[in-house]
Amino acid sequence: MVHVLSSRTLLRPTDPERSRDFYGRQLGLVVYREFGTGPERGTVYFLGGGFLEVSGRAEQPPAPGLRLWLQVADVDRAHQELVGRGVAIARPPVREPWGLVEMWIEDPDGVRIAVVEVPADHPLRFRP
């Protein structure tokens, strides 16, 4: 078995500056580290228990099946903050049949992002 010490999602955007503006300014993700220089430099953002690295440049947007899942404490508050920052909301918060409250947004390359709240009564919060 491989002993994993850390992990991150690597994202190669078609327009790195536009993506850094989206993840850094519009979503308000905190920078973990930056590396390199120029427009294709790398920026690594904190994602709770993981990281998102936006670096390099791709000729085409990421694969259409790529999704990010970001858990927040209060999805309604996140919704208000994101609207205030000019983020287009693909779908406002809805309590799903499986009990999570989910809102959907997209990054500039069309990567779909679920912003999720786990309500206090959800089984994911159950601690025996």
VMD Tcl script that draws the C-alpha trace (Angstrom):
set ca {
  {0.00 0.00 0.00}
  {1.22 3.47 -0.84}
  {1.51 5.66 2.26}
  {-0.04 8.96 1.16}
  {1.23 11.95 3.16}
  {-0.67 14.70 1.35}
  {-2.78 15.20 -1.75}
  {-3.95 17.88 -4.10}
  {-6.05 18.27 -7.21}
  {-4.06 19.65 -10.16}
  {-5.99 21.96 -12.46}
  {-4.53 23.16 -15.77}
  {-6.76 26.08 -16.85}
  {-7.05 27.55 -20.32}
  {-6.56 31.04 -18.86}
  {-4.49 30.88 -15.64}
  {-5.04 34.52 -14.62}
  {-8.80 34.22 -15.03}
  {-8.81 31.01 -12.98}
  {-6.63 32.51 -10.22}
  {-9.04 35.46 -10.07}
  {-11.99 33.05 -9.77}
  {-10.53 30.75 -7.10}
  {-8.65 33.45 -5.17}
  {-10.77 36.59 -5.38}
  {-14.26 35.37 -6.23}
  {-14.33 32.16 -4.18}
  {-11.98 33.60 -1.57}
  {-9.83 30.47 -1.23}
  {-6.74 31.06 0.90}
  {-3.33 30.56 -0.75}
  {-1.21 27.74 0.68}
  {1.80 28.47 -1.53}
  {2.87 29.95 -4.84}
  {5.72 28.93 -7.10}
  {7.29 29.94 -10.39}
  {6.89 33.22 -12.22}
  {4.88 34.62 -15.08}
  {1.31 34.02 -16.14}
  {1.56 30.22 -15.84}
  {3.01 30.27 -12.30}
  {1.49 27.90 -9.76}
  {-0.88 28.81 -6.98}
  {-1.96 26.20 -4.44}
  {-5.12 26.89 -2.44}
  {-6.32 25.33 0.81}
  {-9.40 23.12 0.36}
  {-10.12 22.08 3.93}
  {-8.41 18.68 4.15}
  {-6.84 18.98 0.69}
  {-5.38 21.40 -1.81}
  {-6.18 22.75 -5.27}
  {-3.21 23.63 -7.46}
  {-3.88 25.95 -10.40}
  {-0.79 25.97 -12.59}
  {0.35 25.75 -16.19}
  {-1.95 26.19 -19.13}
  {-4.10 23.77 -21.09}
  {-5.19 24.05 -24.71}
  {-8.65 22.74 -23.82}
  {-10.80 22.84 -20.68}
  {-10.51 19.91 -18.24}
  {-12.46 16.72 -18.90}
  {-16.21 17.29 -18.60}
  {-16.46 14.66 -15.85}
  {-14.22 16.59 -13.44}
  {-16.08 17.91 -10.38}
  {-14.94 19.60 -7.16}
  {-16.78 19.09 -3.87}
  {-16.35 21.84 -1.28}
  {-17.97 21.44 2.12}
  {-18.90 24.65 3.95}
  {-20.50 25.25 7.35}
  {-23.39 27.34 5.97}
  {-24.29 27.03 2.30}
  {-26.87 29.85 2.42}
  {-24.21 32.24 3.74}
  {-21.76 31.00 1.08}
  {-24.45 31.60 -1.55}
  {-24.91 35.22 -0.41}
  {-21.15 35.84 -0.32}
  {-20.56 34.35 -3.77}
  {-23.43 36.31 -5.35}
  {-21.96 39.44 -3.75}
  {-18.61 38.67 -5.37}
  {-20.18 38.24 -8.80}
  {-20.00 34.45 -9.00}
  {-22.65 33.00 -11.33}
  {-24.71 30.41 -9.49}
  {-25.53 27.40 -11.67}
  {-28.04 26.17 -9.09}
  {-28.91 27.79 -5.74}
  {-28.87 25.76 -2.50}
  {-31.32 22.84 -2.41}
  {-31.74 20.12 0.22}
  {-31.23 16.91 -1.74}
  {-33.14 13.65 -1.14}
  {-29.92 12.24 0.40}
  {-30.00 14.99 3.02}
  {-27.14 17.27 1.96}
  {-27.76 20.90 1.03}
  {-26.01 21.52 -2.30}
  {-25.37 24.58 -4.44}
  {-23.59 24.34 -7.80}
  {-21.25 26.84 -9.45}
  {-18.76 26.58 -12.32}
  {-15.22 27.83 -12.73}
  {-14.23 29.82 -15.85}
  {-13.44 26.60 -17.77}
  {-16.78 25.02 -16.87}
  {-15.52 22.79 -14.04}
  {-18.62 22.12 -11.95}
  {-18.23 22.77 -8.23}
  {-20.60 21.47 -5.57}
  {-20.71 23.71 -2.50}
  {-22.17 21.45 0.18}
  {-23.50 21.79 3.71}
  {-23.85 18.69 5.86}
  {-26.84 19.47 8.14}
  {-26.61 18.65 11.86}
  {-29.14 15.81 11.47}
  {-27.31 14.12 8.55}
  {-25.79 10.63 9.08}
  {-22.35 11.95 8.02}
  {-22.33 13.84 11.34}
  {-23.30 10.79 13.41}
  {-20.62 9.74 15.87}
  {-21.44 6.46 17.69}
}
mol new
graphics top color blue
foreach p $ca { graphics top sphere $p radius 0.5 }
foreach p [lrange $ca 0 end-1] q [lrange $ca 1 end] { graphics top cylinder $p $q radius 0.2 }
display resetview
